[in-house]
Amino acid sequence: MHSPMFTLEVFPPKRNAPVGTIYDTLDGLEGLNPDFISVTYGHGTHSDRTATARIAHTISKEYGIPAVAHLTALYSDKFNHASDLVSYIRSVKPDFKVFGACYPEGHYQADSLDQDIENLKIKVDAGVTHLISQLFYDNEDFYRFLDKARAAGITVPIEAGIMPVRG
């Protein structure tokens, strides 16, 4: 069994917004010691998407905190599914830790939670080493998801993604 991870997530700023706001925020969080900070994937232009890698690099090198850069198959013409992207990453970098998203309430494109978990199993079998859930609103959804995932043979660690309520 593993102990729960404590991680933070930052979002690249919108186009033409200063990137320094992320670093100002990180300066204010000094002492929290997260296991890692994930950086979401920019949408839109190539420069928006490369911001993810630049920010993750800065977090890792200048703050000394491991960074996880989000990638998605959504904007790729090479990968139809996240499992394809995972397979590719593992073929090029077999020692990489690959974190994947999971959906306790079911992915919006899946016909059912069971179908979504079948697809998740494909992603894990392709090489995902750890799962972090998307936001959910009812803990029972998360517990039901965990039970179904374990019954399907998904044994990698699964962490609950939590977003604090902001005023």
N, C-alpha and C positions, 0 to 999 in steps of 0.2 A: 504494500500500500504506500502511496506517496502522500506527502502533506500538501494541503491546498497551496496554490500559488497566489501571490499578490502581484498583479500587473496593472499597468496603466496604459491607456490608449490615447494617442493624439491624432488629430486630423490635420492634414496639410491645409494651409489657409487657401481661401478662394483666390482666384486670379486677381492680381494687383493688390492683394492684402499683404501686409508685412509679415514675413516668416518669423521675425523676432518675437512675436507674441507667444509662440510656442516655447521659446527658450526662456522668456520672462516667467512663464508659468512653471517650467521645470525648475528654475532657480528658486521659486517659492515653495516647491515641494521637496526641497533638500531634506534629507534625513528619513524619508519614507522607505527608502531601500526596496524598490520593487524588484521582483525576479527578472522582469524585463519590461520594456515599453514597446508596445506595438504602434506602428504608424500605418494608418489606413491608406488605401489606394486612391490616388487622385483620379478623377474622372475627366473625360474630355480630351484635351490636347496632349500630345506627347510630353510637353514640358510640365503639364500638370501631373502626369503620372510619374515622371522622373523625380519630382519633388519628394515622393515617398522615399526613394533610395537615398537622396541627399540628406534628408532629415534623419533617417535611421542611422546613416553613417556618422552624422554629427553627434547624435545621442550616444552612440557607442564610443566614439573616439574622444569627444570633449567632456562627456559626463561620466564615462566609464560604466555605463549601464547597458547591459545587453539589449539589443534592439531587434525587433521582429518586423520586417517589412511585409505588408500585405501584397499579395499578388492575386490576380484573378484571371481566369481563362476568358472572361467576358469580352475583352477587347483584343483577343488574340485570334489570328486566323489559323494557328497551328493546333490549338487545343479546344476540343468541343466541350469537355467537361473538366472539372477540377481534378478528377482522378487521372486524366491525361497529363495535366500539368505536373501533378505529383509524381507520376511515373517518370516523366522527363527529368525532373529535378533529381530524383533518386538515381537515375541512370548516369547523370553527370557528376553528382556530388552524393555518393552513397552514405556518407557519414553525417550529412545535414540533418538537423532536427527539422521536421516539417510539421507545423501546426495547421490544423484544419478547422473550419467552421462547422458547427452542427446546429440544428434547429429543434429545440425541445417542443415547439408547437407545430413542427413540420414545415418543410420548405414550401414556399408558395407555389412552386411548379409541380410539386408532388401531389398525386391523387389522394394519398393517405400518409399518415405517420409511418405505417409499416413499409410503404414503398420508399419513403424518404430514408428510412433506416437501411433498407436493402442497398440503396445508392450510397449511403454513408459507409457501409461495409466495403463496397468496391473502392471507395476513396482510401479507407484505412488499409485495405489489402494492397493498394498501390504504393503505400509507404508513409502515410500520415503517422506521426509518432505521438501526437497529443491533440486533443480536441478542446476547443473553447466554444461555448454555446453563444448563440446570438441572444439578444435580450428576450426575456420571457416575463410574463406578468403574474403567473401563478406557480408557486413552488411545486404543486402537485403535477403540473405539466412536466417539470424538470425531472421529478422522481419517476414518473411513468416512462419518460424518455430513457432515463438511465436503465431501468429494468428491461425495457425492450431492446436497448442497445446491447446490454450484457447477454441477454437471451439469444441475440443474433450472432454472438461471438466476437463482439467488439470489446477488446480488453485494454486498449490504450487509455491513459488517464483522460478524464473528461472534467473540465472545469466549468463552473457556471459563470457566464458573462453577466456582470451586473453594472448597470448605469445608475449612478446616484441621482436622486431627484434634485433638480436645480430650480431655484426660484427666479 
